[in-house]
């Protein structure tokens, strides 16, 4: 795996953890977030696991009204 791919994987994993935490704090199920985001529940699960495509993170973040950001290396 190349360095860029590792970096992106790390970002997605951190975003997934953040979104899972936000969902749990709001006491929402993955099913409810999927409904709000217009996604399948399996996609929300992959987002939280850090293995979804970029669009999944954007949709879940918008549904939870969360801003996703990265820090410069």
N, C-alpha and C positions, 0 to 999 in steps of 0.2 A: 504494500500500500504506500502511496506517495505521501510526502509531507503535507501537501495541501489537502488531500483526502482525509488524513488523520485530523487535521485542524477542523475541517468541516464536520467530521463525525463528532468531535469533541463539542463543537458549538451546538449541534443538534441534540446531543445528550444533555447538555446544560439547559437548553430551552425546554426539553421534555420534562426534566425535573422541575423546572420553574412552573410550567403549565400544570403539571400534576399537583404541585403544592397549592397553586391558586384554586384549582378545581376542588380539592379537598377542603380548603379553608372555607369555600363557599358552600360546602356540603352538596355538591352536584355529582351526579353519576356520570360515567362516561357516556351512557345512553343520552342523557340530557344535553351534554356538551355536543355530542354528535348531531343531535336535533338542531341545536342553536347554530351550529357551524355548517349545517347542510352536508355532513359527512357520514360515512358508515362508522359504527362503533369500533370496528377493527382498525380504522384509520386513526381514531383518537388514541387507541391503545398503542399503535406504532409511534405516534407522536410522542407519547409519554415515555416510550422505551428508547426514543432517540433514533428510530430507524425509518421514519416516514420521509416523504419527499417534501421539499420546501413549502409547497402550497398548503400542505396539511398543517404545518406550524403556523402559517399566516392565518388560516381559517380559524384554528382553535384560539389563537391569540385575539383575533377580532371578536370572536364569540364571548371571550372572557374579559374583553376590554383591557388587555395587557399589552404593554410595549415590550418587544423583544429587541435586545441590543447586544452588541459584542464589544469587548474592550480591545483596543489595539494591542498587538503583541509587543 
